[in-house]
Every structure is written in C-alpha cells, then in structure tokens.
Amino acid sequence: KHEYEYYHLLSGQDFPVKTNRQIDEFFAQNKGQNFLEVSDRLETQNPDRYRLRYQQYHFLQDRFVGKKRNIFKYIDFFSCYVQRYVGINRTRKISIQSGSQWFSINNDLTRYILNHEDWITKHFKYTYCCDELFIQSLISNTRFMKTLSENLRYVDFIWKSKHNLTPRYLTSDDLFLIEKPNYLFARKFTSDSMSQFRSRIQESESNL
C-alpha cells in the first residue's frame, strides 16, 4: 500500500507558480511541516454568518439547498435562527477553528484526519461550508498545531456583494508571484492567465 509524503488540495482554478523541481525541493527541505491556515479571518469577515455555519443544524442543506440560492436556503437559515433562539448550540464542548480549505499536509496529519472520521461526522454533519472548519477544529490543541506553517497559496479576496467575498482572477500583472518564495500555488486563473503563467514558469525553469 503506497503512501505519499505530502497531499495537496487544489481547486480546478488553482495553478502552480513554481517549477516542479522547486516544489519538490521545497517540501524535501521542510519535511514534517504542514501548510494549513488556522486563523480568525473567516470569523471577523462576518461573525453572525460564520456562527450560523456550525452552531445549529442545517437539515435542508444537503437534500434541498446545495449551492443553489432558492427558497429552501432561506427556510434553512430561518430554522437556524429559531434553533439559536431556543438555545441550541451544538459546539459548546469543542473549540471551533477556521481557515482556508486548501492545504498541503504531510502523511502523518492525513492519517490522523482519516482516523477521526467519526468525530468529524458527529460534529460537522448538517453544517454549512464546514470544509473551512473541520480540519482546523480537529487538530486544535493537538501536537499538529506546532507543525503548522503558512498556506503557500496566493489568494486576493474582493467583495462582489455584501455576503460574497471571493478571490479575484489573476492577470499578467500578477506574474511577480513567480519570484515570490512564499507562494507555490495561486488562485484563481482564467485559461489566458494560466497560459501566461505557464510560459513564464517554463522560461524560469530553462534559466535554472
């Protein structure tokens, strides 16, 4: 059974901003570290909506809502306010932490996450957008907190509306990221900007 030293979670609009050789060398030099964000950024952006993600039960989320903005979404959130009013807070006994869902983690942490599947299901079933919560909360107050380093991903968030904070699309003006040692990946790209980055990375590789 083969195991890898590192596992990287990337979106379909992520792209490396370093050569394969540079990426391999970086992780070889930083073996044992986990590159995962744990911060209060999400909570400070919109505290009320942040708490609604996990303190109450989103029973309609998986079956009727998903990513769609429909009547069931409003019913679902209304039910959460009712739950809050009557005193339901399902996370009183755990420490909720948050951060980006994109990461580069080593095999040790990966096995720890997989071995705690039941704990994750118990505390995060019927929550909303828990992909930005469950790993950070799981490892809170464990030895893994001492292994954490910066996320290695460049993301520039912009507000598209009051409740929609999203990464902007990168352009040729962002090619400077290739020279920044703290970033191995970035998001998000169009097909044109991805092509520009690929060409510049290949050019830098030929100069190594």
MIBANU-915842 format. One record per residue (C-alpha): residue number from 1; z, x, y; residue in three letters. Coordinates in Angstrom, 3 decimals. Example, Ala and Ser with C-alpha at 12.3 -4.5 7.8 and 13.67 -1.06 7.14 Angstrom:
BEGIN
num 1	zz 7.800	xx 12.300	yy -4.500	residu ALA
num 2	zz 7.140	xx 13.670	yy -1.060	residu SER
***
This chain:
BEGIN
num 1	zz 0.000	xx 0.000	yy 0.000	residu LYS
num 2	zz -1.193	xx 1.658	yy 3.197	residu HIS
num 3	zz 0.897	xx 1.683	yy 6.361	residu GLU
num 4	zz -0.145	xx 2.834	yy 9.819	residu TYR
num 5	zz 1.937	xx 4.853	yy 12.258	residu GLU
num 6	zz 1.118	xx 2.523	yy 15.160	residu TYR
num 7	zz -0.059	xx -1.041	yy 15.664	residu TYR
num 8	zz -1.762	xx -2.132	yy 18.881	residu HIS
num 9	zz -2.055	xx -5.716	yy 20.058	residu LEU
num 10	zz -5.026	xx -6.173	yy 22.397	residu LEU
num 11	zz -6.838	xx -9.204	yy 23.728	residu SER
num 12	zz -10.571	xx -9.768	yy 23.485	residu GLY
num 13	zz -10.861	xx -8.764	yy 27.141	residu GLN
num 14	zz -8.931	xx -5.506	yy 26.809	residu ASP
num 15	zz -10.667	xx -2.167	yy 26.700	residu PHE
num 16	zz -9.504	xx 1.460	yy 26.319	residu PRO
num 17	zz -9.637	xx 3.642	yy 29.410	residu VAL
num 18	zz -9.309	xx 6.900	yy 27.474	residu LYS
num 19	zz -11.309	xx 8.528	yy 24.687	residu THR
num 20	zz -10.314	xx 8.037	yy 21.048	residu ASN
num 21	zz -9.249	xx 11.670	yy 20.920	residu ARG
num 22	zz -6.962	xx 11.276	yy 23.933	residu GLN
num 23	zz -5.418	xx 8.131	yy 22.494	residu ILE
num 24	zz -4.792	xx 9.755	yy 19.105	residu ASP
num 25	zz -3.274	xx 12.826	yy 20.727	residu GLU
num 26	zz -1.004	xx 10.722	yy 22.927	residu PHE
num 27	zz 0.563	xx 8.858	yy 20.015	residu PHE
num 28	zz 0.869	xx 12.012	yy 17.952	residu ALA
num 29	zz 2.816	xx 13.590	yy 20.822	residu GLN
num 30	zz 5.000	xx 10.501	yy 21.312	residu ASN
num 31	zz 5.714	xx 9.650	yy 17.692	residu LYS
num 32	zz 8.725	xx 7.365	yy 17.329	residu GLY
num 33	zz 8.364	xx 5.731	yy 20.738	residu GLN
num 34	zz 7.481	xx 2.053	yy 21.175	residu ASN
num 35	zz 5.360	xx 0.969	yy 24.113	residu PHE
num 36	zz 6.553	xx -2.529	yy 24.852	residu LEU
num 37	zz 7.591	xx -4.175	yy 28.117	residu GLU
num 38	zz 11.069	xx -5.658	yy 28.407	residu VAL
num 39	zz 11.697	xx -6.903	yy 31.947	residu SER
num 40	zz 12.767	xx -9.846	yy 34.111	residu ASP
num 41	zz 9.287	xx -10.122	yy 35.642	residu ARG
num 42	zz 8.459	xx -13.445	yy 33.960	residu LEU
num 43	zz 11.785	xx -14.990	yy 34.898	residu GLU
num 44	zz 11.538	xx -14.045	yy 38.562	residu THR
num 45	zz 7.976	xx -15.392	yy 38.872	residu GLN
num 46	zz 9.013	xx -18.992	yy 38.210	residu ASN
num 47	zz 12.616	xx -19.327	yy 36.936	residu PRO
num 48	zz 12.549	xx -23.066	yy 36.152	residu ASP
num 49	zz 9.276	xx -22.957	yy 34.215	residu ARG
num 50	zz 10.451	xx -19.799	yy 32.436	residu TYR
num 51	zz 13.585	xx -21.536	yy 31.141	residu ARG
num 52	zz 11.566	xx -24.560	yy 30.069	residu LEU
num 53	zz 9.683	xx -22.313	yy 27.662	residu ARG
num 54	zz 12.560	xx -21.884	yy 25.252	residu TYR
num 55	zz 15.781	xx -23.718	yy 26.180	residu GLN
num 56	zz 14.586	xx -27.127	yy 24.990	residu GLN
num 57	zz 12.353	xx -28.373	yy 22.169	residu TYR
num 58	zz 8.600	xx -28.795	yy 22.750	residu HIS
num 59	zz 7.966	xx -31.158	yy 19.857	residu PHE
num 60	zz 4.489	xx -32.163	yy 21.078	residu LEU
num 61	zz 3.204	xx -28.663	yy 21.817	residu GLN
num 62	zz 1.585	xx -27.690	yy 18.515	residu ASP
num 63	zz 0.266	xx -31.076	yy 17.475	residu ARG
num 64	zz -0.948	xx -32.656	yy 20.712	residu PHE
num 65	zz -0.959	xx -30.163	yy 23.556	residu VAL
num 66	zz -2.007	xx -26.619	yy 22.665	residu GLY
num 67	zz -3.661	xx -25.114	yy 25.747	residu LYS
num 68	zz -5.001	xx -28.436	yy 26.958	residu LYS
num 69	zz -3.765	xx -29.990	yy 30.180	residu ARG
num 70	zz -3.537	xx -33.602	yy 29.014	residu ASN
num 71	zz -1.080	xx -36.497	yy 29.233	residu ILE
num 72	zz 0.873	xx -35.149	yy 26.268	residu PHE
num 73	zz 1.603	xx -31.939	yy 28.174	residu LYS
num 74	zz 3.348	xx -33.900	yy 30.919	residu TYR
num 75	zz 5.205	xx -36.026	yy 28.378	residu ILE
num 76	zz 6.282	xx -32.848	yy 26.588	residu ASP
num 77	zz 7.688	xx -31.243	yy 29.735	residu PHE
num 78	zz 9.328	xx -34.511	yy 30.822	residu PHE
num 79	zz 11.107	xx -34.655	yy 27.476	residu SER
num 80	zz 12.397	xx -31.133	yy 28.118	residu CYS
num 81	zz 13.927	xx -32.210	yy 31.431	residu TYR
num 82	zz 15.590	xx -35.119	yy 29.622	residu VAL
num 83	zz 16.939	xx -32.703	yy 26.995	residu GLN
num 84	zz 18.261	xx -30.449	yy 29.732	residu ARG
num 85	zz 19.940	xx -33.429	yy 31.439	residu TYR
num 86	zz 21.875	xx -34.318	yy 28.272	residu VAL
num 87	zz 22.916	xx -30.679	yy 27.784	residu GLY
num 88	zz 20.549	xx -29.312	yy 25.153	residu ILE
num 89	zz 20.185	xx -25.535	yy 25.410	residu ASN
num 90	zz 19.082	xx -24.078	yy 22.093	residu ARG
num 91	zz 19.562	xx -20.440	yy 23.089	residu THR
num 92	zz 23.202	xx -20.285	yy 24.192	residu ARG
num 93	zz 24.039	xx -17.833	yy 21.399	residu LYS
num 94	zz 21.178	xx -15.346	yy 21.852	residu ILE
num 95	zz 20.045	xx -13.035	yy 24.626	residu SER
num 96	zz 16.569	xx -14.020	yy 25.816	residu ILE
num 97	zz 14.425	xx -11.117	yy 26.983	residu GLN
num 98	zz 10.788	xx -11.187	yy 28.015	residu SER
num 99	zz 7.754	xx -9.065	yy 28.777	residu GLY
num 100	zz 4.058	xx -8.705	yy 28.123	residu SER
num 101	zz 2.867	xx -9.822	yy 24.686	residu GLN
num 102	zz 0.504	xx -6.823	yy 24.473	residu TRP
num 103	zz 2.052	xx -3.736	yy 22.900	residu PHE
num 104	zz 1.733	xx -0.526	yy 20.896	residu SER
num 105	zz 4.585	xx -0.301	yy 18.385	residu ILE
num 106	zz 5.352	xx 2.016	yy 15.503	residu ASN
num 107	zz 5.640	xx 1.149	yy 11.839	residu ASN
num 108	zz 9.450	xx 1.110	yy 11.907	residu ASP
num 109	zz 9.582	xx -1.634	yy 14.538	residu LEU
num 110	zz 6.714	xx -3.520	yy 12.901	residu THR
num 111	zz 8.620	xx -3.702	yy 9.611	residu ARG
num 112	zz 11.750	xx -4.830	yy 11.459	residu TYR
num 113	zz 9.846	xx -7.709	yy 13.067	residu ILE
num 114	zz 8.308	xx -8.797	yy 9.764	residu LEU
num 115	zz 11.683	xx -8.678	yy 8.022	residu ASN
num 116	zz 13.147	xx -11.047	yy 10.629	residu HIS
num 117	zz 10.523	xx -13.780	yy 10.352	residu GLU
num 118	zz 13.161	xx -16.418	yy 9.516	residu ASP
num 119	zz 15.212	xx -15.524	yy 12.612	residu TRP
num 120	zz 12.122	xx -15.747	yy 14.802	residu ILE
num 121	zz 11.124	xx -19.125	yy 13.360	residu THR
num 122	zz 14.644	xx -20.508	yy 13.752	residu LYS
num 123	zz 14.960	xx -19.594	yy 17.424	residu HIS
num 124	zz 11.389	xx -19.968	yy 18.650	residu PHE
num 125	zz 9.845	xx -22.846	yy 16.735	residu LYS
num 126	zz 8.903	xx -25.630	yy 19.158	residu TYR
num 127	zz 8.978	xx -23.311	yy 22.155	residu THR
num 128	zz 6.230	xx -22.780	yy 24.708	residu TYR
num 129	zz 4.434	xx -19.407	yy 25.098	residu CYS
num 130	zz 7.037	xx -17.576	yy 23.036	residu CYS
num 131	zz 4.630	xx -14.680	yy 22.437	residu ASP
num 132	zz 6.120	xx -13.165	yy 25.614	residu GLU
num 133	zz 9.697	xx -13.648	yy 24.402	residu LEU
num 134	zz 10.329	xx -13.367	yy 20.702	residu PHE
num 135	zz 9.950	xx -9.626	yy 20.054	residu ILE
num 136	zz 11.856	xx -8.679	yy 23.196	residu GLN
num 137	zz 14.684	xx -11.065	yy 22.298	residu SER
num 138	zz 14.743	xx -9.956	yy 18.664	residu LEU
num 139	zz 15.280	xx -6.294	yy 19.492	residu ILE
num 140	zz 17.748	xx -6.900	yy 22.320	residu SER
num 141	zz 20.940	xx -4.932	yy 21.650	residu ASN
num 142	zz 19.373	xx -3.034	yy 18.733	residu THR
num 143	zz 18.573	xx 0.648	yy 18.302	residu ARG
num 144	zz 14.955	xx -0.068	yy 19.204	residu PHE
num 145	zz 15.841	xx -0.519	yy 22.871	residu MET
num 146	zz 16.335	xx 3.261	yy 23.054	residu LYS
num 147	zz 12.793	xx 3.850	yy 21.789	residu THR
num 148	zz 11.001	xx 1.835	yy 24.471	residu LEU
num 149	zz 8.542	xx 3.329	yy 26.922	residu SER
num 150	zz 6.105	xx 1.858	yy 29.421	residu GLU
num 151	zz 3.436	xx -0.523	yy 28.208	residu ASN
num 152	zz 0.374	xx 1.791	yy 28.649	residu LEU
num 153	zz -1.736	xx -1.152	yy 29.837	residu ARG
num 154	zz -3.020	xx -1.674	yy 33.355	residu TYR
num 155	zz -2.971	xx -5.297	yy 34.491	residu VAL
num 156	zz -3.311	xx -6.543	yy 38.073	residu ASP
num 157	zz -1.993	xx -10.107	yy 38.358	residu PHE
num 158	zz -3.174	xx -12.560	yy 41.004	residu ILE
num 159	zz -2.105	xx -16.125	yy 41.763	residu TRP
num 160	zz -5.005	xx -18.535	yy 41.162	residu LYS
num 161	zz -2.782	xx -21.536	yy 41.847	residu SER
num 162	zz 0.924	xx -22.337	yy 42.219	residu LYS
num 163	zz 1.531	xx -22.192	yy 38.468	residu HIS
num 164	zz -1.324	xx -19.941	yy 37.390	residu ASN
num 165	zz -0.668	xx -16.208	yy 37.581	residu LEU
num 166	zz -3.489	xx -14.425	yy 35.790	residu THR
num 167	zz -4.973	xx -10.922	yy 35.509	residu PRO
num 168	zz -7.941	xx -10.341	yy 37.785	residu ARG
num 169	zz -11.199	xx -8.990	yy 36.398	residu TYR
num 170	zz -11.589	xx -5.245	yy 36.844	residu LEU
num 171	zz -14.635	xx -3.784	yy 38.586	residu THR
num 172	zz -16.213	xx -0.407	yy 39.282	residu SER
num 173	zz -13.567	xx 0.058	yy 41.988	residu ASP
num 174	zz -11.049	xx 0.435	yy 39.172	residu ASP
num 175	zz -12.755	xx 3.349	yy 37.420	residu LEU
num 176	zz -9.981	xx 5.586	yy 38.753	residu PHE
num 177	zz -7.859	xx 4.271	yy 35.847	residu LEU
num 178	zz -9.683	xx 6.656	yy 33.526	residu ILE
num 179	zz -7.981	xx 9.532	yy 35.322	residu GLU
num 180	zz -4.503	xx 7.956	yy 35.257	residu LYS
num 181	zz -2.470	xx 9.457	yy 32.375	residu PRO
num 182	zz -0.065	xx 6.494	yy 32.076	residu ASN
num 183	zz -2.775	xx 3.995	yy 31.100	residu TYR
num 184	zz -4.557	xx 3.971	yy 27.757	residu LEU
num 185	zz -5.806	xx 0.377	yy 27.940	residu PHE
num 186	zz -6.578	xx -2.146	yy 30.671	residu ALA
num 187	zz -7.389	xx -5.822	yy 31.088	residu ARG
num 188	zz -9.370	xx -7.750	yy 31.773	residu LYS
num 189	zz -13.072	xx -6.916	yy 31.738	residu PHE
num 190	zz -16.421	xx -8.582	yy 32.091	residu THR
num 191	zz -19.308	xx -7.320	yy 29.969	residu SER
num 192	zz -20.673	xx -5.460	yy 33.014	residu ASP
num 193	zz -17.421	xx -3.732	yy 33.944	residu SER
num 194	zz -16.790	xx -2.875	yy 30.301	residu MET
num 195	zz -20.191	xx -1.177	yy 30.161	residu SER
num 196	zz -19.377	xx 0.823	yy 33.300	residu GLN
num 197	zz -16.060	xx 1.968	yy 31.873	residu PHE
num 198	zz -17.642	xx 2.871	yy 28.540	residu ARG
num 199	zz -20.238	xx 5.059	yy 30.244	residu SER
num 200	zz -17.637	xx 6.842	yy 32.360	residu ARG
num 201	zz -15.337	xx 7.414	yy 29.349	residu ILE
num 202	zz -18.228	xx 8.837	yy 27.323	residu GLN
num 203	zz -19.070	xx 11.085	yy 30.240	residu GLU
num 204	zz -15.485	xx 12.332	yy 30.465	residu SER
num 205	zz -15.437	xx 12.938	yy 26.699	residu GLU
num 206	zz -18.506	xx 15.158	yy 26.881	residu SER
num 207	zz -16.691	xx 17.271	yy 29.510	residu ASN
num 208	zz -13.632	xx 17.884	yy 27.300	residu LEU
***
